[in-house]
């Protein structure tokens, strides 16, 4: 949604109809993750993508048809088979579930305002509805059991506040609770409920898409590797802060892509921002100078940051470990420090090293096993 809001506003201001297509489920290998969005106006203009080109044409046709017919939201599925592979080009072997809504969602204005303010919110959308054959079609009081409408949306904010409704107060209450959990982790999810939010039922599927502020990458040390790491971090969508106590080195001119350059001691800076760090964030200590990196690591270990890496050779880190132990860091704390920093790809230049570090950050966040330098032995740099 962030990528297409400008086009949506432009088309709406021109009085044109707009359909929104969003990936709400992926099975197997898919070209785009859930949340990928494409918008189509009544003239056939397109912005965004739901598949990187595989099924775009088919989705445009479905969207135009829905707008012309005045239909409600509908779920379309593209799976791999010989026929479908030739028909829509989905040859990755997976299945895409795409929700097409020929009208702009009622909570769009609230969502747009939240995204522009970088307020963390979650958008809950009914992406699947089916009657449960084991459920009673009549509820207490003799009223017919009513399922929510496909495409119904509710915007959830921190603190349990919400805009909109999925069509049932009990379902709203349960989804509000579960969306709060998704907001705290920053991870989008799909949940299943009964018509009134009952657990262990699959009558209603709700896609909870989390829009969280960009994760933070805090780099301590205004050294030669910092500029390259800041550039790669920005490419990966991080909000980058460079911090160093030496004003002659910590300047915006030296690190123009950084969102913030702070002249301060690392531990003192973390006392100001550390409480807001989560597992999505990363701290990289590039100083390999005891008077900088030991206080920085000690302070970082008091936060919930997901990745903590420190630059230096194995010998440098051995000396660092001794100082950290003297400062009271236990084995559990030391295990959080990835040092030598990065994965073992033979990196030598600042740019290659930056790629190595960011790759390790990604692997740590996703729980993937990689050949990390911190797991090996011997020299970091090997010469032929």
Protein Blocks (a to p, Z undefined) as FASTA:
>chain_A
ZZmmmmmmmmmmnopacdddddfbdehjafbdehiacdddfkopaedjfkoommmmmmmm
mmmmmmmnopacddddddddfklmmmnopanopacdddddfbdcfklmmmmmmmmnopac
dddddfbdcddfkbcfbdehhiacddddehiacdddehhiaedjehiaklmmmmmmmmmm
mmmnopacdddddfkopahiakbccdddddddddddddehjafklmmmmmmmmmnopacd
dddfblklmcfklmmmbmbdcdddfklmmmmmmmmpcfkbccddfklpaklmmmmmmmmm
mpccfbdcdeddfklmmmmmmmmmmnopafklmmmpccdedjdehpabfmlmmmmmmmmm
mmmmnopacddfklmgcjfbdcZZ
